[in-house]
Amino acid sequence: MTGWIGNVFIILGIALVAHRRREGFLAGVIGNSLWLYKGLQTGQHDLAVIELLIVGLQTYSFMVWGTHPPSTRTPEPSPSPQPTPTGLDKPPLAPTLQ
């Protein structure tokens, strides 16, 4: 059951980060901590190590996000391409394989 609850927190965290919510990292820390516990409880040390690394990255991301929030402005459109002389705007034909 611990794994399923962890999965719910991980998915919630991903959704929150996708919506530019800093709390998503905390939800991820909770979810991955549950998997860390599960790995230690079942003797799966490889699972515990990777979950510990992920928890560390999420904690770091949470702290960095607070000092440099993502930009919410939309990027400016790139300038339109310059017209090309007639006949040069078509891609070259690929040689046929025989």
Summary of the structure (lengths in Angstrom):
residues: 98
radius of gyration: 23.4
end to end distance: 59.9
largest distance: 69.9
contacts: 218
relative contact order: 0.12
helix: 61%
strand: 0%
